Amino acid sequence: MKKVTIYIKPACPFCKKALVVLKRLGVEPRIIDLTAQPTLKQEMVTITGRTSVPQIFFGNEHIGGCDDLLRLKNIEEKLNE
């Protein structure tokens, strides 16, 4: 299974929702908390071109945000590619 990384802010409802979805899939993502590490926000923006959270990666592939995650067909398949 690919490693999953997610940039979040803990108070963000979309971040919470994405984490619930990942947990239901049995995924333990690497969580990058931008509240605790605000200097990493620029890293996220540089990589994704987006300023909103969450930003989710399956391996090195940028999936997008919570809505993008929810729109994915066959999430489990994508995690195991």
DSSP file (Angstrom, degrees, kcal/mol; ACC not computed):
  #  RESIDUE AA STRUCTURE BP1 BP2  ACC     N-H-->O    O-->H-N    N-H-->O    O-->H-N    TCO  KAPPA ALPHA  PHI   PSI    X-CA   Y-CA   Z-CA
    1    1 A M              0   0    0      0, 0.0    79,-0.2     0, 0.0    78,-0.1   0.000 360.0 360.0 360.0 138.8    0.0    0.0    0.0
    2    2 A K        -     0   0    0     77,-3.2     2,-0.3     1,-0.1    77,-0.0  -0.362 360.0-107.8 -66.9 148.4    1.2    3.5   -0.8
    3    3 A K        -     0   0    0     55,-0.1    56,-3.9    24,-0.1     2,-0.5  -0.582  33.4-143.8 -74.5 141.2    2.1    5.8    2.0
    4    4 A V  E     -A   58   0A   0     -2,-0.3    26,-3.3    24,-0.3     2,-0.4  -0.917  15.1-171.3-111.9 133.1   -0.4    8.5    2.5
    5    5 A T  E     -Ab  57  30A   0     52,-2.0    52,-2.9    -2,-0.5     2,-0.4  -0.970   3.2-173.2-121.5 138.5    0.6   12.1    3.5
    6    6 A I  E     -Ab  56  31A   0     24,-2.7    26,-2.8    -2,-0.4     2,-0.5  -0.983  16.5-149.2-137.6 125.6   -2.0   14.7    4.5
    7    7 A Y  E     +Ab  55  32A   0     48,-2.7    48,-1.3    -2,-0.4     2,-0.3  -0.805  37.8 163.5 -87.9 127.5   -1.4   18.4    5.2
    8    8 A I  E     - b   0  33A   0     24,-2.7    26,-3.0    -2,-0.5    27,-0.4  -0.879  45.0-142.4-139.0 167.8   -4.0   19.5    7.8
    9    9 A K    >   -     0   0    0     -2,-0.3     3,-2.4    24,-0.2     6,-0.2  -0.978  31.4-135.2-124.9 122.6   -5.1   22.1   10.3
   10   10 A P  T 3  S+     0   0    0      0, 0.0     6,-0.1     0, 0.0    -1,-0.0   0.755 101.3  54.0 -54.4 -30.8   -6.8   20.2   13.2
   11   11 A A  T 3  S+     0   0    0      4,-0.1     3,-0.0    -3,-0.0    -3,-0.0   0.572  83.1 109.1 -80.4  -7.4   -9.8   22.6   13.4
   12   12 A C    <>  -     0   0    0     -3,-2.4     4,-2.0     1,-0.2     5,-0.1  -0.558  59.4-153.9 -74.9 121.8  -10.6   22.2    9.7
   13   13 A P  H  > S+     0   0    0      0, 0.0     4,-2.1     0, 0.0    -1,-0.2   0.832  96.2  53.5 -66.0 -31.0  -13.8   20.2    9.2
   14   14 A F  H  > S+     0   0    0      2,-0.2     4,-2.3     1,-0.2     5,-0.2   0.861 107.7  51.2 -70.5 -34.7  -12.7   19.0    5.7
   15   15 A C  H  > S+     0   0    0     -6,-0.2     4,-2.4     2,-0.2    -1,-0.2   0.926 110.2  49.3 -65.1 -44.7   -9.4   17.7    7.3
   16   16 A K  H  X S+     0   0    0     -4,-2.0     4,-2.0     1,-0.2    -2,-0.2   0.913 111.3  49.4 -60.7 -43.1  -11.4   15.8    9.9
   17   17 A K  H  X S+     0   0    0     -4,-2.1     4,-2.3     1,-0.2    -1,-0.2   0.921 110.5  49.7 -63.5 -44.8  -13.6   14.3    7.2
   18   18 A A  H  X S+     0   0    0     -4,-2.3     4,-2.4     1,-0.2    -1,-0.2   0.895 110.0  51.6 -61.8 -40.3  -10.7   13.2    5.1
   19   19 A L  H  X S+     0   0    0     -4,-2.4     4,-2.5     2,-0.2    -1,-0.2   0.878 108.4  51.4 -65.5 -37.0   -9.0   11.6    8.1
   20   20 A V  H  X S+     0   0    0     -4,-2.0     4,-2.4     2,-0.2    -2,-0.2   0.927 110.2  49.2 -63.8 -44.7  -12.2    9.7    8.9
   21   21 A V  H  X S+     0   0    0     -4,-2.3     4,-1.1     1,-0.2    -2,-0.2   0.934 113.1  46.6 -60.2 -46.8  -12.4    8.4    5.3
   22   22 A L  H  <>S+     0   0    0     -4,-2.4     5,-2.6     1,-0.2     3,-0.4   0.904 110.8  52.2 -63.7 -41.2   -8.7    7.3    5.4
   23   23 A K  H ><5S+     0   0    0     -4,-2.5     3,-1.9     1,-0.2    -1,-0.2   0.909 105.2  55.2 -61.9 -42.0   -9.2    5.7    8.8
   24   24 A R  H 3<5S+     0   0    0     -4,-2.4    -1,-0.2     1,-0.3    -2,-0.2   0.790 106.4  52.7 -60.9 -27.3  -12.2    3.7    7.4
   25   25 A L  T 3<5S-     0   0    0     -4,-1.1    -1,-0.3    -3,-0.4    -2,-0.2   0.461 121.8-110.4 -85.5  -1.9   -9.9    2.4    4.7
   26   26 A G  T < 5 +     0   0    0     -3,-1.9     2,-0.4     1,-0.3    -3,-0.2   0.705  69.3 147.0  80.5  20.1   -7.4    1.3    7.3
   27   27 A V      < -     0   0    0     -5,-2.6    -1,-0.3    -6,-0.2    -2,-0.1  -0.772  37.1-163.1 -95.9 131.6   -4.9    4.0    6.3
   28   28 A E        -     0   0    0     -2,-0.4   -24,-0.3    -5,-0.0    -9,-0.0  -0.854  24.9-159.6-107.8  91.7   -2.6    5.6    8.9
   29   29 A P        -     0   0    0      0, 0.0     2,-0.7     0, 0.0   -24,-0.2  -0.287  24.1-110.7 -74.6 156.5   -1.4    8.7    7.1
   30   30 A R  E     -b    5   0A   0    -26,-3.3   -24,-2.7     2,-0.0     2,-0.5  -0.790  41.7-148.0 -78.0 119.2    1.6   10.8    7.9
   31   31 A I  E     -b    6   0A   0     -2,-0.7     2,-0.7   -26,-0.2   -24,-0.2  -0.823  15.4-165.5-100.8 125.8    0.0   14.0    9.2
   32   32 A I  E     -b    7   0A   0    -26,-2.8   -24,-2.7    -2,-0.5     2,-0.8  -0.923  12.4-155.2-109.5 106.5    1.6   17.3    8.6
   33   33 A D  E  >  -b    8   0A   0     -2,-0.7     4,-1.9   -26,-0.2     3,-0.2  -0.723   8.1-167.7 -86.6 107.6   -0.1   19.8   11.0
   34   34 A L  T  4 S+     0   0    0    -26,-3.0     7,-0.2    -2,-0.8   -25,-0.2   0.677  86.7  60.6 -72.0 -16.3    0.3   23.3    9.5
   35   35 A T  T  4 S+     0   0    0    -27,-0.4    -1,-0.2     1,-0.2   -26,-0.1   0.904 112.6  36.8 -72.2 -42.0   -0.8   24.8   12.8
   36   36 A A  T  4 S+     0   0    0      1,-0.2    -2,-0.2    -3,-0.2    -1,-0.2   0.761 132.3  30.2 -79.1 -26.5    2.1   23.2   14.6
   37   37 A Q    ><  +     0   0    0     -4,-1.9     3,-2.2     1,-0.1     4,-0.3  -0.554  66.9 166.4-132.9  67.5    4.5   23.7   11.7
   38   38 A P  T >  S+     0   0    0      0, 0.0     3,-1.5     0, 0.0     4,-0.4   0.735  71.0  69.4 -61.1 -23.0    3.4   26.9    9.8
   39   39 A T  T 3> S+     0   0    0      1,-0.3     4,-0.5     2,-0.2     3,-0.5   0.722  89.8  64.8 -67.3 -18.4    6.7   27.1    7.9
   40   40 A L  H <> S+     0   0    0     -3,-2.2     4,-2.2     1,-0.2    -1,-0.3   0.586  79.7  81.5 -80.5  -9.1    5.6   23.9    6.0
   41   41 A K  H <> S+     0   0    0     -3,-1.5     4,-2.6    -4,-0.3    -1,-0.2   0.915  90.1  51.7 -61.4 -41.4    2.6   25.7    4.4
   42   42 A Q  H  > S+     0   0    0     -3,-0.5     4,-2.6    -4,-0.4    -1,-0.2   0.884 107.4  53.3 -63.5 -36.9    4.9   27.2    1.8
   43   43 A E  H  X S+     0   0    0     -4,-0.5     4,-2.1     2,-0.2    -1,-0.2   0.935 110.2  47.6 -59.7 -46.3    6.2   23.7    1.0
   44   44 A M  H  X S+     0   0    0     -4,-2.2     4,-2.9     1,-0.2     5,-0.4   0.925 112.5  48.3 -61.0 -46.3    2.7   22.5    0.5
   45   45 A V  H  X S+     0   0    0     -4,-2.6     4,-2.6     1,-0.2    -1,-0.2   0.898 110.8  51.3 -63.3 -41.4    1.8   25.5   -1.7
   46   46 A T  H  < S+     0   0    0     -4,-2.6    -1,-0.2    -5,-0.2    -2,-0.2   0.904 116.3  40.5 -61.8 -42.2    4.9   25.0   -3.8
   47   47 A I  H  < S+     0   0    0     -4,-2.1    -2,-0.2    -5,-0.2    -1,-0.2   0.906 130.8  23.8 -73.9 -42.7    4.2   21.3   -4.3
   48   48 A T  H  < S-     0   0    0     -4,-2.9    -3,-0.2     2,-0.2    -2,-0.2   0.723  87.1-132.4-100.6 -24.3    0.4   21.5   -4.9
   49   49 A G  S  < S+     0   0    0     -4,-2.6     2,-0.3    -5,-0.4    -4,-0.2   0.581  74.7 108.9  77.0   9.0   -0.2   25.1   -6.1
   50   50 A R        -     0   0    0     -6,-0.4    -1,-0.3    -5,-0.1    -2,-0.2  -0.881  53.7-165.0-120.6 150.3   -3.0   25.2   -3.5
   51   51 A T        +     0   0    0     -2,-0.3     2,-0.1    -3,-0.1    -6,-0.1   0.513  63.7  90.6-108.0  -9.0   -3.4   27.1   -0.3
   52   52 A S  S    S-     0   0    0      2,-0.1    -2,-0.1    -7,-0.1     0, 0.0  -0.482  73.0 -93.3 -89.6 159.0   -6.3   25.2    1.2
   53   53 A V  S    S+     0   0    0     -2,-0.1   -39,-0.2   -47,-0.0   -38,-0.2  -0.896  87.1  46.7-119.0 153.4   -6.2   22.2    3.5
   54   54 A P        +     0   0    0      0, 0.0     2,-0.4     0, 0.0    12,-0.2   0.541  59.2 178.5 -80.6 161.1   -6.3   19.3    3.5
   55   55 A Q  E     -A    7   0A   0    -48,-1.3   -48,-2.7    -2,-0.1     2,-0.4  -0.998  14.6-160.5-125.2 126.9   -3.9   18.3    0.7
   56   56 A I  E     -AC   6  64A   0      8,-3.0     7,-2.9    -2,-0.4     8,-1.4  -0.869  10.8-169.8-119.3 138.5   -3.5   14.6    0.3
   57   57 A F  E     -AC   5  62A   0    -52,-2.9   -52,-2.0    -2,-0.4     2,-0.7  -0.986  14.2-158.4-126.0 135.6   -0.8   12.5   -1.3
   58   58 A F  E >  S-AC   4  61A   0      3,-2.4     3,-2.1    -2,-0.4     2,-0.3  -0.954  80.7 -46.3-105.5 107.2   -0.8    8.8   -2.2
   59   59 A G  T 3  S-     0   0    0    -56,-3.9   -54,-0.2    -2,-0.7    20,-0.0  -0.546 123.6 -26.7  63.2-127.9    2.9    8.1   -2.4
   60   60 A N  T 3  S+     0   0    0     -2,-0.3     2,-0.5    -3,-0.1    -1,-0.3   0.415 116.1 106.1 -94.1  -0.1    4.2   11.0   -4.5
   61   61 A E  E <   -C   58   0A   0     -3,-2.1    -3,-2.4     1,-0.0     2,-0.6  -0.711  68.8-135.8 -87.8 122.9    0.9   11.5   -6.3
   62   62 A H  E     -C   57   0A   0     -2,-0.5    -5,-0.2    -5,-0.2    -2,-0.1  -0.666  22.5-179.7 -77.5 118.7   -1.1   14.6   -5.3
   63   63 A I  E     -     0   0A   0     -7,-2.9     2,-0.4    -2,-0.6    -6,-0.2   0.828  34.4-133.3 -85.9 -37.0   -4.7   13.5   -4.9
   64   64 A G  E     -C   56   0A   0     -8,-1.4    -8,-3.0     4,-0.1    -1,-0.3  -0.913  39.9 -31.1 119.3-147.7   -6.0   17.0   -3.9
   65   65 A G  S  > S-     0   0    0     -2,-0.4     4,-2.2   -10,-0.2     5,-0.1  -0.110  75.7 -73.2 -98.1-164.5   -8.3   17.9   -1.1
   66   66 A C  H  > S+     0   0    0    -12,-0.2     4,-2.6     1,-0.2     5,-0.2   0.918 130.0  49.7 -60.9 -47.5  -11.2   16.3    0.8
   67   67 A D  H  > S+     0   0    0      1,-0.2     4,-1.6     2,-0.2    -1,-0.2   0.888 110.5  51.4 -61.2 -38.5  -13.7   16.7   -2.1
   68   68 A D  H  > S+     0   0    0      2,-0.2     4,-0.8     1,-0.2    -1,-0.2   0.903 109.9  50.0 -64.7 -40.5  -11.1   15.2   -4.5
   69   69 A L  H >< S+     0   0    0     -4,-2.2     3,-0.8     1,-0.2    -2,-0.2   0.926 110.5  49.2 -61.6 -45.7  -10.6   12.2   -2.2
   70   70 A L  H 3< S+     0   0    0     -4,-2.6    -1,-0.2     1,-0.2    -2,-0.2   0.793 108.7  54.0 -66.8 -27.8  -14.4   11.6   -1.9
   71   71 A R  H 3< S+     0   0    0     -4,-1.6    -1,-0.2    -5,-0.2    -2,-0.2   0.643  82.7 112.4 -80.0 -15.1  -14.7   11.8   -5.8
   72   72 A L    <<  -     0   0    0     -3,-0.8     3,-0.5    -4,-0.8     2,-0.4  -0.359  61.8-142.3 -63.1 131.6  -12.1    9.1   -6.3
   73   73 A K  S    S+     0   0    0      1,-0.2     5,-0.2    -2,-0.1    -2,-0.1  -0.745  82.1   7.9 -87.3 142.1  -13.4    5.9   -7.7
   74   74 A N  S  > S+     0   0    0     -2,-0.4     4,-2.2     3,-0.1     3,-0.2   0.934  71.8 177.5  54.1  54.9  -11.8    2.8   -6.3
   75   75 A I  H  > S+     0   0    0     -3,-0.5     4,-2.2     1,-0.2     5,-0.2   0.911  78.1  54.2 -54.6 -45.3   -9.8    4.5   -3.7
   76   76 A E  H  > S+     0   0    0      1,-0.2     4,-1.1     2,-0.2    -1,-0.2   0.887 107.4  50.6 -59.8 -39.6   -8.4    1.2   -2.4
   77   77 A E  H >> S+     0   0    0     -3,-0.2     3,-0.6     1,-0.2     4,-0.5   0.925 109.3  50.8 -61.9 -45.1   -7.2    0.3   -5.9
   78   78 A K  H >< S+     0   0    0     -4,-2.2     3,-0.8     1,-0.3    -2,-0.2   0.859 107.3  54.2 -62.5 -36.6   -5.4    3.6   -6.2
   79   79 A L  H 3< S+     0   0    0     -4,-2.2   -77,-3.2     1,-0.2    -1,-0.3   0.789 112.6  43.9 -66.9 -27.5   -3.7    3.1   -2.8
   80   80 A N  H <<        0   0    0     -4,-1.1    -1,-0.2    -3,-0.6    -2,-0.2   0.375 360.0 360.0-102.1   3.8   -2.4   -0.2   -4.0
   81   81 A E    <<        0   0    0     -3,-0.8    -1,-0.2    -4,-0.5    -2,-0.1   0.517 360.0 360.0 -61.8 360.0   -1.2    0.7   -7.5
